[in-house]
Amino acid sequence: MKFCALNIAVLGVTSLVGTVSAFVAPSSSSVVSTQLRRTALPVKARGEGYGPPLDNISEAVGNTPMVKVSDRICPEGRTIYAKCEYFNPLSSVKDRLALSIIESAEKDGSLKPGQTVIEATSGNTGIAVAMMCAQRGYPCVITMAEPFSVERRKLMRMLGAKVIVTPKAGKGTGMVEKAAELAEKHGWFLCHQFETEANWKFHYETTGPEICNDLKDSKLDYWVTGYGTGGTFHGVGKYMKENSPGTKVILAEPGAANLIGSGIKTERKDDGSPASSHPAFAAHPIQGWTPDFIPLVLEKGLDQTLQDEIVEIPDGAAVAMSQSLARNEGLLTGISGGATMWAAVETAKKAPEGSVIVAMLPDTGERYLSTPLFASIAADMNEEELEIARSTPSFILEPVEA
């Protein structure tokens, strides 16, 4: 049996002492008590309160819950927990990254008071960086490639950031190059999310320990993730190898853009950023995953062979699983969360009976309203809904003929 070790790393989030993994209504019911005794995850009664008030929003980053996936999705005889990163304050795992980058730069002096912060992003990092800049009082500029969802641009602007949209033809390398140009010209602080050590180290110090601490009375056979920058994979993967060596690390990437599977390295500039687009890259629907280069943070994790298996996600599987999680579990996650859960379910199918699997859900489905995830979701009532509306006589909104 494989158990997470009990040694606890010093967490980067100092204000959140306990882990709140689930809530139940106060009750003396023996049924509820029995259910609580059976779970390895700590629970907190509704009404007990969150804890002392936080000094600022950055203290809410981390300590996200894990939620058990039912047998409507999880194969029989196995257990899958979803690590729900959309419980972070700006609804994604990238809140961890932004907090780490800003705090690390403040400590080493590379970020000066009042200096403009700039970063290239598919959206979630930009939203998180904009949050941190708003809280700390830094001007913020984000570069983002044209194809990424418009709601992300609006969220960043809502948080006070300036969003510079780069042409679709430039892909991820284009937005990265634009950010570097602007930083050099104007003397701005460039986050370097794809290269900085602060990225993976925060996951090593927080995300990895959270998972193991929440499962300290259980075993953990498989941990499943995808990659954008590779920070979650590198940091948690390294923590697992050192503290839960029996846990296998499963890394997923789009089948249409199997950069790792190609075996081709990314050419780099002196600062570690990509020198050109990766030849194996092709457009794919999993926003936030797999840019058109292998990030340096990811490559350094791969060089340590932190992964035990690489799983390719077939076309359509990520969207279908995201929709299934929403309709069957009430878990509203994005396309990347669907992709990770698909890889976790496929892993569970092959795993021995009794296996325990943790899958990362990086963000919320609300980030994808204008993407293929919601393409089949209509805004107007369909015939079934109209039939329900017409079943009583009042307030019927009939469709207007074109």
TAHUHU-V926135 format. One record per backbone hydrogen bond with DSSP energy under -0.5 kcal/mol. CO is the residue of the C=O (numbers start at 1). NH is the residue of the N-H. If there is no record, write none. Layout:
co-><CO,CO>
nh-><NH,NH>
This chain:
co-><1,2,9,12,15,18,19,22,24,29,30,31,32,33,34,35,36,42,44,45,56,57,58,65,67,70,70,75,77,79,80,81,81,82,82,83,83,84,85,88,91,92,93,93,94,95,96,97,98,99,100,101,102,103,104,105,105,105,110,112,116,117,118,119,123,124,125,126,127,128,129,130,131,132,133,133,139,140,141,142,143,144,145,149,149,150,151,152,153,154,155,156,157,162,162,163,164,166,167,168,170,171,172,173,174,175,176,177,178,179,180,181,182,183,183,188,189,189,192,192,194,196,196,197,198,199,200,201,202,202,203,206,207,208,209,210,211,213,215,218,221,222,223,224,225,227,228,229,230,231,232,232,233,234,235,236,237,238,239,240,243,244,248,248,249,249,249,250,251,253,254,255,257,258,259,259,260,267,267,269,273,278,285,286,292,293,295,296,297,298,299,300,301,301,302,309,311,312,313,314,314,316,317,318,319,320,321,322,323,324,325,325,325,326,330,331,332,334,335,336,337,338,339,340,341,342,343,344,345,346,347,347,352,355,356,356,357,358,359,360,361,362,363,364,365,366,368,368,371,372,374,376,382,383,384,385,386,387,388,389,395,396>
nh-><3,220,11,14,17,20,21,44,46,33,34,35,36,37,38,39,39,21,24,48,59,60,61,84,82,73,74,78,354,357,69,83,359,67,84,85,361,87,88,91,364,95,96,97,98,99,100,101,102,103,104,105,106,107,108,109,110,111,112,115,189,141,191,143,127,128,129,130,131,132,133,134,135,136,137,138,117,162,119,164,121,166,148,152,153,154,155,156,157,158,159,161,160,142,164,165,144,146,170,171,174,175,176,177,178,179,180,181,182,183,184,185,186,187,188,190,118,191,195,196,297,199,200,201,202,203,204,205,206,207,208,210,211,212,213,214,215,216,218,4,248,358,250,360,252,290,291,298,234,235,236,237,237,238,239,240,241,242,243,244,5,247,223,250,251,308,309,225,311,313,257,258,259,262,263,264,263,275,276,272,269,281,287,289,278,295,299,300,301,302,303,304,304,306,305,251,253,314,255,317,318,320,321,322,323,324,325,326,327,328,329,330,331,330,332,333,365,338,339,340,341,342,343,344,345,346,347,348,349,350,350,351,355,79,221,222,81,224,83,362,85,93,334,367,368,369,371,374,374,375,377,378,386,387,388,389,390,391,391,392,397,398>
